[in-house]
């Protein structure tokens, strides 16, 4: 029952200073869950361009999470008015940004833009400033950086341009195949196809990975059997908790953001083997 009584809300902002340019996004779910995203622009961009970068980034994030209704808030009256097609675009470099933005907007069921004062957009503004102050990470330090590093403009890539996603011969391979290109396994009959379509409504592809939407609308990463065994071992005996029972172990794994179909049974078997 994926009915949302209230739309998602999102705040965006961009910042440019002598250190560089950064973008910040705050996404709020209908249940009040706050998710923040930030990115540093490793290319020259004006203040207005960074605002568009932030706006495009937020729409891409929302689409990857399966959001259909969205309320967007920004503190740039110029950008909001241009998005609403109330003001003309005089800067030529903003035209491709605007075209990219309109394509993303068309993918939503309902979306509204509204101007808010800077005081009501402090979190997104702080995220953008923080990202602009971050240095470019070294090769061996890139994994330690929280913010995303972007080397080219947002309109240079589209949502459909993701890299190929691997997952053959895994428990989710049929669902993954259907979500990628809308096809079914070679020997699937009509009942199998109906089951795959029904199951796929709970899954989504984000970047290069497959996620399932839990009952509380949180996205859990689908993992292969080999990785599932390692996750059970680490959660069961590491610093997370000490040798919990099967039910608590499976709940804790989901709390860490992982999922596979036989999780309950596998956790019970693993607990029984623990000395």
N, C-alpha and C positions, 0 to 999 in steps of 0.2 A: 504494500500500500504506500507508494511513493508520492503521496499528496502533500504539497507544501502550501500552508495557509498564508504564509508571508513570503515575499520575494527576498532574495539575497541582497545584501548591501555591500558596496565597495567604494573605498576612498583611494584616490591616486594623487600623486604629486611628483614633480621633478625639480631637481636642484642643480645649478651650475655655479662653480666658483673657480678660483685659481688652481685648485687641486684636480679638478675634473668635473664630470657630470654623473649624477646618480638618479635613480628612480625608486619610488617607494609605493607599495600597494597594501591596503588593509582590506581583507575580505571577511565579512560577517555573515554567518549562516542564519537561517530563520530561528534556530534554537539559541543563538547568541554566541556561538563558537567563533573566536577571533583567530584569523590566520594572516600572518604578515609575510610579505615578499619584498625583496629589494634587489637592485641590480646596478652595476657600475658600467658606464658607457666608455669603452676604450677607443672612442673616436670623437672628433670635434662635433659639438652639437650646440645650438642656441637654446635659450630658455624655453621657447615655444616648442622646439623639437623634442626636448627632454619631457615636456608635458605629454606630447603625443606618444613618445616611447612608453611612458608609464601607463597611459590609457590603453595602448595596444597590448601591453604585457598583462594588464588586469583582465582583459577580455579573453586572452589566450588561456590564462589560468582558470577562469570561470568555465570556459568551454571544456577544458580537460577534466573538470570536476562534474560535468553533466548539468550545470546550472542552466535553467531555461528562462527564469524571470529574474531581472537584475535591476537594482537602483544604483546609479553611479553618481558619485559626488566628487567635485573638484573645485579648487580655489582659484582657478584661472578663468575669469569671465570671457576672455577672448577664445580660449580653446573650447569651452562649453558652448558658446554661441556658434562657433564654426561647426562643431559636431552636429548641432541642431539645425544647421543650414540657415541660420538667421543672419550671420555675418559672412561676407565674402572673404576668401583667402587671398591676401595680397602677396605673401611670400611664396615664391615658386617652390622652394624646398619643402614646404609643408603640404603641397598638393599630393604627392605619393603617399604621405602619411594618412591624409584624409581619405584617399581612395581605399587604402588597406583597412582603415578603421570601419568604413561603411560595409565592406565585405564581411567583416567579423560581426558587425551589428546585425546583419541579415540572418545570422545563424541562430539568434535568440528568438524565443517565442514572444517575449515582451521585455523591453529595456527602456529605461528613462534616465535622462541626464539632468543634473541640477547643480547650480552653483552654490557653494558654501563659503563663508569667510575663512581666513587662514586659521583662526582660533578653533574652528570646528574640524580642522583637518591636520591636527598637530602630529598624530601618529605617522601618517603617510609622509608628512614633511620631514619628520625626524629620521625615518627610514631612508629617504632620498639623500638627506645631508650626510648620514652615516656612510652610505654607499659611495658618495662622491669623495669622501675623505680617505677611503681605503686605497692602498697601493696595489698595483698589479702584482699578483702572487708569483713567486718563483716556481719553477717546474716541479720541485719536490715539496712545495707547500700549498699547491692548489687545492688539495683535499681539505685543508684546514680552514679555508675561507668559507664564510656562510653565504655571502652575496654572490650572485651570478655575474660572470664576465661576458660581455657582449662585444664582438669585434665588428659588427656591421648593423645597419639600420633594421628596424623591425619589419618594414615592408619588403625586405629582400627575401624573406622566407614566408611560407604560408603554412597553415595548420595541416594541410594535406601532405606537406613535404617531409614528414618524419622518416627516419631511417627504417630499414626492414627490421621487423621484430621476430626474434627466434622463439621457438617453443614447440618444436615438432616432437611427437611421441610423448607428450606430457599430459597430465590429467585435464588440462585446460586447452589443449591444442585445437579441438573442434570449435570451441567458443572463440578462441583467438582468430582462427581462420575466418569464421563468419563475420566477426567485427572488422577485420582488416579489409576483406574484399567481397563479403556477402555470399560466399560459396560454402558448400557443405562437403563432408568427406565423400569419397568416391562411392562407398557402398551404403550410404545412409538412405533409408526409405522415408516415406512421408511422415511417419510418426517420429522418427529420429530427427528430421528437419524441424518439426514442430517443437520438439523438446529443446533443441539447440536454440531456436529463436526465443523460447520462453526463458531459458536460463540466461541468455546473453543480455537480457534487460537489466540484470543486476551487476553487469561488468562494464568496465570502461578501459580504454587504452590511454595512458598518459605518458607522453614521451616515447620510451621504448619498452614500457612495462605494462602488464595487465593488472588491474585492480578490481576488487569486488566491493560493492557498497554494503556496509553492515546495516543492521536495523536502526542504528542511531545516525545513519548517513555518513559515517566515517569511512574513508577509502583504505582498504587493507591490501597490501601487496601479495599477489599470488606467487607462491614459491614452489620449486620443484621438489621431488621427494628427497634428493640428496641434501639439499639445503635445509629441508624441514627437520631431518634427523639432527643436524648440527644445531639448529635453533632450540630444539627440545633439550638437548644436552646442556647448552649454555644457560638457558633460563632455569632449568631444574636444579643445577648445582652451583651456579655462579652467584655473584653478589646481588642479583635481582631478588631472589628468595632462596630459602634452604629446603630442598626436597619436599615440595608441596604435593598434594594429591592430584589426581588426573584432571578433575574439573577445574581446580584453581590454576593448574599448569596451562590448560588450553585457554582460559580466560586471560591469563597473564601474557601469553603469546599474542593473542589478538590485541591486547593493550599495547604491545610493542609494535603493532602495525603489520602483522603477518597472517596469512590464511592459506589453508589447503583443505580439500574436501574431507579427508579422513583424519582430521586433527584430533577429534575426541577419542577415536579408537587407538590412534598411534600414541597419544599421551597415556592412555590407560595401560597399554603394553609396555611403554617405557618406564612408567612408575613401578609396575610389577617386577621388572628386572633390576630395579635399583636396590642395592644391598641395604 
